[in-house]
C-alpha cells in the first residue's frame, strides 16, 4: 500500500516542532469549516517556521511538494486555536515525508503527511540535505531509504464518460509563487470548487490525497475534470490534455 490507511503516530523519542495560531475568517468556508487550501497554507507556514529552528535551515529553503495527504478526522472550525506539530516520518538524502498534526482547541483534528523534495535554489534540481539538517529527522524515524511511488495513476477520463464533470479554473496573479508556478495550496482551492457538489464526502471523517506531477505556470488554461465513483471523487488538473496533478477524496 503506497499510503497507509492510518498515518504514522508521533515518535516516542524527541519533541516534534510545535507552533499555533487562531483559525481566522479567511481560512474557513460558509459552514465555518477550515478549508483544504487553508490547511495546505498551514503546512507551508509551519514548514518555513521549522526551518528557523533547525541547524542549516537557512540553506534548505527550496522545497517542492510531490504529494499531500490530509485526513480530516474532526473538522476544525472558525474561532478555534490550532496547535500544529511537525516531524519527519521517513526520508532519503534528497526528499522526506513530513507529518503535521493539527489539533483544534474545540476538538477538531486533522492529520497530514507531505512528500517533499529538497532542491537547490540555484541549480533547480533535487539536492542532498546536509548531515546536520538530517540529524533530527533521522532520529524521529526508522525509514531512512524513502522512495517515491505514485498512489493516483488513473488516466484522465473521456469528457463523455459517465459521472464526469468539467470546470475551467482561471488563474490569478496571486496564485503564482516565486518559482513561477501555481502554489500547491491553489490546487486545493480549485478542488473545493468541485467538492461543493459532493458535500456528502465531507460529512464525516475523510481523506484527501493530491499528487503533483508537473507545475502549472502563469497564463496556462487549467481544466478541472472530476469523476465520482461511489464514495470516491477523483479530480484531474489538466492543461489541454496534459494532467499536471490529480486528487482523490474518500471517506475514512
C-alpha positions in Angstrom: 0.0 0.0 0.0 1.5 3.3 -1.1 -0.3 5.3 1.6 -1.3 3.6 4.9 -4.9 3.6 6.0 -3.8 5.5 9.1 -0.9 7.9 9.1 2.0 7.1 11.4 1.9 8.0 15.1 4.1 10.7 16.7 7.5 9.3 17.6 8.1 8.4 21.2 11.5 10.0 21.3 12.3 13.6 20.7 9.9 16.5 20.5 8.1 17.5 17.3 8.4 21.1 16.3 5.3 22.9 17.6 3.5 26.2 16.8 0.0 27.5 16.7 -2.4 30.3 15.8 -6.1 31.1 15.7 -8.3 30.0 12.8 -9.2 33.2 11.0 -12.2 34.0 8.9 -10.3 33.9 5.6 -9.3 30.3 6.4 -12.9 29.0 6.5 -16.0 28.4 4.3 -19.6 29.3 4.7 -20.1 26.5 7.3 -17.1 27.7 9.3 -15.0 24.7 8.2 -11.3 25.0 7.8 -10.8 24.7 4.1 -8.4 22.3 2.3 -6.4 25.2 0.8 -6.0 26.8 4.2 -4.7 23.5 5.6 -2.1 23.5 2.8 -1.1 27.0 3.6 -0.8 26.0 7.3 1.6 23.2 6.2 3.7 25.7 4.3 3.8 28.1 7.2 4.9 25.6 9.8 7.4 24.2 7.3 9.2 27.6 7.0 8.9 28.3 10.7 10.5 24.9 11.3 13.5 25.9 9.1 14.2 28.8 11.6 14.6 26.3 14.4 16.9 23.7 13.0 20.6 23.7 12.0 21.3 24.6 8.4 17.7 25.6 7.9 18.8 28.8 6.2 20.5 26.7 3.4 17.5 24.4 2.9 14.8 26.9 1.7 13.9 25.2 -1.6 11.2 22.6 -1.5 8.7 21.1 -3.9 5.6 19.2 -2.7 5.1 15.9 -4.6 2.1 14.6 -2.6 0.0 15.7 0.3 -2.3 13.5 2.4 -5.0 15.3 4.5 -7.1 13.2 6.9 -9.9 15.3 8.4 -10.9 13.2 11.4 -13.0 16.0 13.0 -13.4 19.3 11.2 -11.6 22.4 12.6 -13.8 25.5 12.7 -13.5 29.3 12.7 -12.6 30.6 16.1 -10.6 27.6 17.3 -7.0 27.9 18.2 -4.9 25.3 16.4 -1.7 23.6 17.6 0.5 22.2 14.9 3.2 19.6 15.5 5.6 18.6 12.8 8.0 15.7 12.5 9.7 13.5 9.9 8.2 10.1 9.2 10.6 9.0 6.5 13.5 10.3 4.4 16.2 9.7 1.9 19.0 12.2 1.3 17.1 14.4 -1.1 13.4 14.0 0.0 11.3 13.3 3.0 7.9 12.6 4.4 6.8 15.3 6.9 3.9 14.7 9.2 1.9 17.6 10.6 -0.8 17.1 13.2 -3.3 20.0 13.5 -5.3 20.0 16.8 -8.1 22.5 17.3 -8.9 23.9 20.8 -12.5 22.6 20.5 -11.6 19.1 19.5 -11.0 19.5 15.7 -8.3 17.1 14.4 -6.5 16.9 11.1 -3.6 14.6 10.4 -1.4 15.2 7.3 1.7 13.9 5.6 3.6 15.5 2.7 6.2 14.1 0.4 8.7 16.9 0.0 11.7 17.2 -2.4 14.6 19.4 -1.4 16.1 21.2 -4.4 19.0 23.7 -4.9 17.6 27.2 -5.2 20.4 28.0 -7.8 20.5 24.7 -9.6 16.8 24.0 -9.6 17.4 20.2 -9.2 17.0 17.9 -6.3 19.8 18.4 -3.8 21.2 16.4 -0.9 20.3 17.6 2.5 23.2 18.3 4.9 24.1 15.9 7.6 23.3 18.5 10.3 20.0 19.2 8.8 19.1 15.5 8.5 20.2 14.5 12.0 16.9 15.3 13.9 14.9 13.8 11.0 16.9 10.5 11.1 16.3 10.3 14.9 12.5 10.5 14.5 12.0 7.6 12.1 13.5 4.3 11.1 12.5 4.8 7.4 15.8 6.1 6.0 15.5 4.9 2.4 12.3 6.5 1.4 11.3 6.1 -2.2 8.7 7.7 -4.3 5.7 5.8 -5.7 2.6 7.4 -7.1 -0.7 6.4 -5.5 -3.0 8.0 -8.0 -2.3 6.6 -11.5 -5.7 6.5 -13.3 -5.7 8.4 -16.7 -8.0 11.4 -17.3 -11.4 10.1 -18.3 -13.1 10.9 -21.5 -15.4 14.0 -21.2 -18.4 12.0 -22.2 -17.7 9.2 -19.7 -20.4 8.6 -17.0 -20.3 10.8 -13.9 -17.7 13.1 -15.3 -17.9 16.9 -14.8 -15.6 19.6 -16.1 -14.8 23.1 -14.9 -12.5 25.8 -16.1 -10.4 27.2 -13.3 -9.0 30.7 -14.2 -5.7 31.6 -12.6 -4.9 34.8 -10.9 -1.6 36.7 -10.5 -1.8 36.0 -6.7 -1.8 32.2 -7.5 1.8 32.3 -8.8 4.7 31.8 -6.4 8.4 32.8 -6.6 9.2 29.7 -8.7 6.7 31.0 -11.4 4.5 28.0 -10.5 0.9 27.9 -9.2 1.3 27.5 -5.5 0.3 24.0 -4.3 -2.4 25.4 -2.0 -4.2 26.9 -5.0 -4.9 23.4 -6.4 -6.8 22.6 -3.2 -8.7 25.8 -3.6 -9.7 24.5 -7.1 -10.6 21.2 -5.5 -13.1 22.9 -3.2 -14.9 24.1 -6.4 -15.6 20.5 -7.4 -16.3 19.4 -3.8 -19.1 21.9 -3.5 -21.3 19.4 -5.4 -20.2 16.5 -3.3 -20.6 17.7 0.3 -21.6 14.2 1.5 -18.0 13.2 1.2 -17.1 15.7 3.9 -20.0 14.9 6.2 -17.8 12.6 8.3 -14.1 11.7 8.6 -12.5 11.9 5.1 -9.1 11.7 3.3 -7.9 14.0 0.5 -4.8 12.9 -1.4 -3.2 15.2 -4.0 -0.2 14.4 -6.2 1.6 17.0 -8.2 3.2 15.8 -11.5 4.1 18.9 -13.4 3.9 22.6 -12.4 1.2 24.8 -13.8 2.6 28.2 -14.9 1.1 31.6 -15.2 -1.2 32.1 -18.1 -1.9 28.4 -18.7 -5.6 27.4 -19.0 -6.5 24.9 -16.3 -9.3 22.4 -16.6 -10.7 20.5 -13.7 -12.1 17.1 -14.6 -14.0 15.4 -11.8 -15.3 11.8 -11.7 -17.4 10.4 -8.9 -17.3 6.7 -8.5 -19.4 5.6 -5.5 -17.7 7.1 -2.4 -14.6 8.3 -4.3 -14.2 11.6 -6.1 -11.2 11.9 -8.4 -10.2 15.3 -9.8 -7.6 15.9 -12.5 -5.9 19.3 -13.0 -5.2 19.5 -16.7 -3.7 21.9 -19.2 -5.1 20.8 -22.6 -4.9 17.0 -22.2 -1.8 17.1 -20.0 -2.5 16.1 -16.4 -0.5 18.3 -14.0 -1.9 17.0 -10.8 -4.6 14.6 -9.6 -6.6 14.3 -6.3 -8.8 11.8 -4.6 -11.3 12.4 -1.8 -12.8 9.4 0.1 -14.5 8.8 3.4 -12.3 7.3 6.1 
